[in-house]
């Protein structure tokens, strides 16, 4: 395996009760690549992201970060690594949620500084400098002392992106980062993600924003009913889909 493969998910299976949500699903992401996952609500996109980020456990399959197995398939069952190994793997990724998940009682700056100091045990001075640089990058240097309730949704989402970047992750996951925002604020967040893509940040983005997915992604995966129906270059999948289900989905989006 080449070390440029940052993330591999092989033959992932996940059930909730008797409902199979993910069926034999495999993806891989290379360093510097932007992968967008599209598909209708209930197709398993967010569950896949939650499995990739260890918020859900897979029932079967492999989950590998830079050659380190978070989970290994043993006789059709996913067997997870030790807590210490999983802790190390958690340090490799960051996650941006659709509803921000900021600590309401912490200032913007403290929200960004908390994890590097608590989890990575880094020096306050260094973390503060990095956090301020990240807030500047997000256009929020004047909001360091503000609290989340004083910010717009778009500003809160930019803080949560800064917070994820503060951990220096190898890969960033976005779970529908604009779904809680109005169209104007959506553009704000997409601009930030575009800039990260230009800097070759490795990202996996679950999104409903098709023109954005086409512009920013190296690879697009279309999911439906817990399986990958179609995947490939965004211009192929989004502009010239071959599968009937993908065509229907994109047509419906255009009608909205």
C-alpha positions as CSV (number, residue, x, y, z in Angstrom):
1,X,0.0,0.0,0.0
2,X,1.4,3.4,-0.9
3,X,1.6,5.8,2.0
4,X,-0.2,8.5,0.0
5,X,-3.4,6.7,0.7
6,X,-4.6,8.5,3.8
7,X,-7.9,6.8,4.4
8,X,-9.2,3.4,3.3
9,X,-12.6,2.0,4.1
10,X,-13.0,-1.6,2.8
11,X,-16.3,-3.5,2.7
12,X,-18.0,-1.4,5.4
13,X,-21.3,-2.8,6.7
14,X,-23.5,-1.1,9.3
15,X,-27.0,-2.1,10.6
16,X,-29.3,-0.2,12.9
17,X,-31.6,-3.0,14.3
18,X,-32.7,-5.1,11.3
19,X,-32.1,-2.2,8.8
20,X,-28.9,-2.4,6.8
21,X,-27.7,1.2,6.4
22,X,-24.4,0.6,4.7
23,X,-23.8,-2.5,2.5
24,X,-20.3,-3.6,1.4
25,X,-19.1,0.0,0.9
26,X,-15.5,0.8,0.0
27,X,-13.8,4.2,-0.5
28,X,-10.2,5.5,-0.4
29,X,-8.9,9.0,-0.1
30,X,-5.4,10.1,-1.1
31,X,-3.3,12.8,0.4
32,X,-4.4,16.2,-0.9
33,X,-7.6,14.8,-2.5
34,X,-11.1,16.3,-2.0
35,X,-13.8,13.7,-2.1
36,X,-17.4,14.8,-2.1
37,X,-20.2,12.4,-1.2
38,X,-23.6,13.2,-2.6
39,X,-27.0,11.4,-2.5
40,X,-30.6,11.7,-1.2
41,X,-31.4,12.0,2.5
42,X,-31.3,8.6,4.2
43,X,-28.8,7.2,1.7
44,X,-26.2,6.5,4.5
45,X,-23.9,9.5,3.8
46,X,-23.7,10.8,7.3
47,X,-23.5,7.2,8.7
48,X,-20.5,6.6,6.5
49,X,-18.9,9.8,7.9
50,X,-19.7,8.8,11.4
51,X,-18.1,5.3,10.9
52,X,-15.0,6.9,9.3
53,X,-14.6,9.3,12.3
54,X,-15.2,6.6,15.0
55,X,-18.5,8.1,16.2
56,X,-20.3,4.9,15.1
57,X,-18.8,1.4,15.0
58,X,-19.0,-0.6,11.8
59,X,-20.4,-4.1,11.9
60,X,-18.0,-5.4,9.3
61,X,-15.1,-4.1,7.2
62,X,-11.7,-2.4,7.6
63,X,-11.0,1.2,8.5
64,X,-7.4,2.3,7.9
65,X,-5.6,5.7,8.4
66,X,-2.2,5.9,6.9
67,X,-1.7,2.2,7.2
68,X,-2.9,2.1,10.8
69,X,-5.9,-0.2,11.3
70,X,-8.7,1.5,13.4
71,X,-10.8,-1.6,12.6
72,X,-10.0,-4.8,10.9
73,X,-12.5,-7.3,9.4
74,X,-12.1,-10.7,11.1
75,X,-14.5,-13.3,9.7
76,X,-17.0,-10.7,8.6
77,X,-16.9,-8.7,11.9
78,X,-15.2,-5.4,12.4
79,X,-12.7,-5.8,15.3
80,X,-11.4,-2.4,16.6
81,X,-7.9,-1.5,17.7
82,X,-7.0,-0.8,21.3
83,X,-8.2,2.5,22.9
84,X,-4.6,3.8,22.8
85,X,-4.3,3.1,19.1
86,X,-7.7,4.6,18.4
87,X,-6.7,7.7,20.4
88,X,-3.7,8.1,18.1
89,X,-5.9,7.7,15.0
90,X,-8.4,10.3,16.3
91,X,-5.6,12.8,16.1
92,X,-5.3,12.3,12.4
93,X,-8.7,13.8,11.5
94,X,-11.0,16.7,12.2
95,X,-14.7,16.9,11.9
96,X,-17.0,19.9,11.1
97,X,-20.7,19.2,11.9
98,X,-23.7,20.8,10.3
99,X,-24.9,22.5,13.5
100,X,-21.5,23.8,14.6
101,X,-21.3,22.1,18.0
102,X,-19.4,24.9,19.6
103,X,-19.1,25.2,23.4
104,X,-21.7,28.0,24.2
105,X,-20.0,29.1,27.4
106,X,-16.5,29.5,25.9
107,X,-15.3,32.5,23.9
108,X,-14.4,32.0,20.2
109,X,-10.7,31.9,21.0
110,X,-11.2,29.3,23.8
111,X,-13.3,27.1,21.6
112,X,-10.4,27.0,19.1
113,X,-7.6,26.6,21.8
114,X,-9.3,24.0,24.0
115,X,-8.5,20.8,22.2
116,X,-4.9,21.4,21.3
117,X,-4.2,22.3,24.9
118,X,-6.3,19.5,26.5
119,X,-5.7,16.7,24.1
120,X,-2.3,17.5,22.6
121,X,-1.0,19.0,25.8
122,X,0.6,21.9,23.9
123,X,1.9,25.2,25.3
124,X,-0.7,27.9,25.7
125,X,1.4,30.7,24.1
126,X,2.0,28.6,20.9
127,X,-1.7,27.4,20.7
128,X,-2.9,31.0,21.2
129,X,-0.8,32.3,18.3
130,X,-1.9,29.5,16.0
131,X,-5.6,30.0,17.0
132,X,-5.4,33.7,16.3
133,X,-3.8,33.0,12.9
134,X,-6.6,30.6,12.1
135,X,-9.2,33.1,13.1
136,X,-7.5,35.6,10.9
137,X,-7.6,33.1,8.0
138,X,-11.4,32.7,8.6
139,X,-11.9,36.5,8.7
140,X,-12.8,36.4,12.4
141,X,-9.8,38.0,14.2
142,X,-12.1,40.7,15.6
143,X,-14.4,38.0,17.1
144,X,-11.8,36.2,19.4
145,X,-13.5,37.4,22.6
146,X,-17.1,37.0,21.4
147,X,-19.3,34.1,22.4
148,X,-21.1,31.7,19.9
149,X,-24.6,33.3,20.5
150,X,-23.2,36.6,19.3
151,X,-22.2,35.2,15.9
152,X,-24.1,34.5,12.7
153,X,-24.5,30.9,11.6
154,X,-21.8,31.4,9.0
155,X,-19.4,32.9,11.6
156,X,-20.1,30.0,14.0
157,X,-19.3,27.5,11.2
158,X,-16.1,29.3,10.4
159,X,-15.1,29.0,14.1
160,X,-15.8,25.3,14.0
161,X,-13.6,24.9,10.9
162,X,-10.8,26.9,12.7
163,X,-11.3,24.6,15.7
164,X,-10.9,21.5,13.6
165,X,-7.8,22.9,11.9
166,X,-6.2,23.8,15.3
167,X,-5.5,20.1,15.8
168,X,-3.4,20.0,12.6
169,X,-5.4,17.1,11.2
170,X,-4.2,15.1,8.2
171,X,-7.8,15.0,6.9
172,X,-11.0,17.1,7.5
173,X,-14.5,15.7,7.3
174,X,-17.5,18.0,6.7
175,X,-21.0,16.7,7.3
176,X,-23.3,18.9,5.2
177,X,-21.4,22.0,6.5
178,X,-23.9,24.5,4.9
179,X,-27.3,22.7,5.6
180,X,-28.1,24.9,8.6
181,X,-27.3,28.1,6.8
182,X,-29.1,30.5,4.5
183,X,-27.8,30.9,0.9
184,X,-25.8,34.0,1.6
185,X,-23.9,32.4,4.5
186,X,-23.6,29.2,2.5
187,X,-21.4,31.0,0.0
188,X,-19.2,32.2,2.9
189,X,-18.4,28.7,4.1
190,X,-17.9,27.3,0.6
191,X,-15.3,30.0,0.0
192,X,-13.4,28.9,3.1
193,X,-13.5,25.2,2.0
194,X,-12.4,26.2,-1.6
195,X,-9.3,28.0,-0.1
196,X,-8.5,24.9,2.0
197,X,-8.7,22.8,-1.2
198,X,-6.3,25.2,-3.0
199,X,-3.9,24.6,-0.1
200,X,-4.2,20.8,-0.8
201,X,-6.0,20.0,2.5
202,X,-7.3,16.5,2.3
203,X,-11.1,16.6,2.7
204,X,-14.2,14.4,2.7
205,X,-17.4,16.5,2.2
206,X,-21.0,15.3,2.4
207,X,-22.8,18.0,0.5
208,X,-26.0,19.0,-1.4
209,X,-24.2,21.8,-3.2
210,X,-23.7,20.3,-6.6
211,X,-21.9,23.2,-8.4
212,X,-19.5,23.4,-5.4
213,X,-18.9,19.7,-5.4
214,X,-18.2,19.9,-9.2
215,X,-15.7,22.8,-8.8
216,X,-13.8,21.7,-5.7
217,X,-13.7,17.9,-5.7
218,X,-11.2,15.5,-7.3
219,X,-13.6,12.6,-6.9
220,X,-17.4,12.3,-6.3
221,X,-19.3,9.4,-4.8
222,X,-23.1,9.1,-5.3
223,X,-24.7,7.0,-2.6
224,X,-28.2,5.6,-2.5
225,X,-29.7,3.0,-0.2
226,X,-26.4,2.4,1.6
227,X,-24.4,1.5,-1.5
228,X,-22.2,3.5,-3.9
229,X,-24.2,3.7,-7.1
230,X,-21.8,5.7,-9.1
231,X,-18.4,7.4,-8.6
232,X,-15.7,9.2,-10.6
233,X,-14.5,12.5,-11.8
234,X,-17.1,15.2,-10.8
235,X,-17.6,16.3,-14.3
236,X,-18.6,12.7,-15.2
237,X,-20.8,12.0,-12.2
238,X,-22.5,15.4,-12.0
239,X,-22.6,16.5,-15.6
240,X,-22.9,13.2,-17.4
241,X,-24.2,10.5,-15.0
242,X,-24.7,7.1,-16.4
243,X,-26.8,5.5,-13.7
244,X,-30.6,6.1,-13.8
245,X,-30.7,6.7,-10.1
246,X,-28.0,9.4,-10.3
247,X,-29.8,11.1,-13.2
248,X,-33.1,11.2,-11.2
249,X,-31.4,12.6,-8.1
250,X,-29.7,15.4,-10.0
251,X,-32.8,16.2,-12.0
252,X,-34.8,16.6,-8.8
253,X,-32.2,18.9,-7.3
254,X,-32.4,21.1,-10.4
255,X,-36.2,21.3,-10.1
256,X,-36.0,22.7,-6.6
